[in-house]
Amino acid sequence: MGMTVSRWVLRGLAVTIAGMFVLMLSYSGASAGSGGGDRIRYKVTLHPPAQIDAPKGKAKYEERNNGRKKLNVEVEHIGDTTTTIEVFVDNVSVGTAALSACSVEIELDTEDSDTVPTMTQASLVEVFDADTDTKLLTSAS
């Protein structure tokens, strides 16, 4: 139980610190555009923390005027010791997935009855090793 509290406290602290930088951050790798004025799109490059070199990832979010939302997170070059990842958006878990050949993709779509969080350009996307709670990738710089 104490480990769970510590994990959430650390994640909350990380989100708070990341939020402080949002005002100064140009949100490297993110773009917003309109597809004919009926949708919002964000593309985010995910970077490894300084202590981890190999992982790469990206997240794509789309929201349409009709209410449909989609989130796609792709992760690759994850080490052999990681078997399952957990993806968080703004400190809320949006899903877990098992790796295959050191890569994984999570696709969420409200049209498929998935729960997709509403994102903004300031949203924080993070990928953790689900077993060790090690942060593998983040959208924060």
Buried (B, 14 or more C-beta within 10 A) or exposed (E): EEEEEEEEEEBEEBBEEBBEEBEEBEBEBBEEEEEEEEBBBBBBBBBBBEEBEEBBBBBBBBBBEEEEBBBBBBBBEBEEEBEEBBBBBBBEBBBEBEBEEBBBEBBBBBEEEBEBBEBBBBBBBBBBBBEEBBBBBBBBE
